[in-house]
Amino acid sequence: MGKIIFALFCCPFVTALNGWVGNCLWQWFAVPFGAPAIGIWGALGLSCLVSAFWGASLEEDGPFTAVLIARFLQPLLVLLIGFVIHECWLHTGYTPPHLL
């Protein structure tokens, strides 16, 4: 019972983290190509939409704490990879065609 309460307590934080990461990635990679800027709420909505189509699973194998840590670390790892790609992209001098 304690694990369920703890998971429910952590859920808003994981959701907010996913929204923040989604917003950063959107600003870095979609806006330069002419997509409208979105905020965290828009990123959360897109995250829910993608989860609906890809079927986010609530059941995962492994110990409870390992699954919970993975839920926190996955968005941070995605953000780190996106940041590295974004920085490399900035240093290449690439300009999207619609901005030429």
C-alpha positions in Angstrom: 0.0 0.0 0.0 2.9 2.4 0.8 4.4 1.9 -2.7 1.1 2.9 -4.3 0.8 6.1 -2.2 4.5 6.9 -3.0 4.0 6.3 -6.7 0.9 8.6 -6.7 2.9 11.2 -4.9 5.7 11.0 -7.4 3.4 11.0 -10.5 2.9 14.8 -10.7 6.6 15.4 -10.4 7.4 12.9 -13.2 4.6 14.4 -15.3 6.0 17.9 -14.8 9.5 16.8 -15.6 8.2 15.2 -18.9 6.4 18.5 -19.7 9.5 20.6 -19.1 11.8 18.2 -21.1 9.2 18.2 -23.9 9.0 22.0 -23.9 12.8 22.3 -24.1 13.1 19.9 -27.0 10.2 21.6 -28.8 11.9 25.0 -28.5 15.2 23.6 -29.6 14.1 21.5 -32.6 10.5 22.4 -33.8 10.4 26.2 -33.4 13.4 26.8 -35.7 11.5 25.1 -38.5 8.5 27.4 -38.1 6.4 25.5 -35.6 4.6 27.7 -33.1 6.2 27.9 -29.6 4.4 25.9 -27.0 4.6 26.0 -23.2 4.8 23.3 -20.6 1.0 22.7 -20.8 1.2 22.2 -24.6 4.2 19.8 -24.1 2.2 17.9 -21.5 -0.7 17.6 -24.0 1.6 16.3 -26.7 3.1 13.9 -24.2 -0.4 12.6 -23.4 -1.3 12.3 -27.1 1.9 10.3 -27.8 1.3 8.1 -24.8 -2.3 7.4 -26.0 -1.0 6.2 -29.4 2.1 4.3 -28.1 0.3 2.8 -25.2 2.3 3.9 -22.1 2.5 0.9 -19.8 1.9 1.0 -16.1 3.3 -2.5 -15.6 7.0 -2.8 -15.8 9.4 -5.6 -14.7 11.8 -5.1 -11.9 11.9 -3.8 -8.4 9.6 -0.9 -7.6 12.4 1.6 -6.8 14.3 0.8 -10.0 11.2 1.4 -12.1 10.6 4.7 -10.3 14.2 5.9 -10.7 14.0 5.0 -14.4 10.8 7.1 -14.7 12.8 10.1 -13.4 16.1 9.4 -15.3 14.6 8.7 -18.7 13.4 12.3 -19.4 16.7 13.6 -18.1 18.7 11.3 -20.3 16.6 12.4 -23.3 17.1 16.0 -22.4 20.9 15.5 -22.2 21.0 13.8 -25.6 18.8 16.6 -27.1 21.1 19.2 -25.5 24.2 17.7 -27.1 22.5 17.5 -30.5 21.2 21.0 -30.2 24.7 22.3 -29.3 26.3 20.4 -32.2 23.6 21.8 -34.5 24.2 25.4 -33.3 28.0 25.0 -34.0 27.4 23.8 -37.6 25.8 27.0 -38.6 22.8 25.3 -40.2 19.9 27.6 -41.0 16.4 26.1 -41.7 15.5 26.8 -45.3 12.4 29.0 -44.5 14.8 31.4 -42.7 17.1 31.9 -45.6 
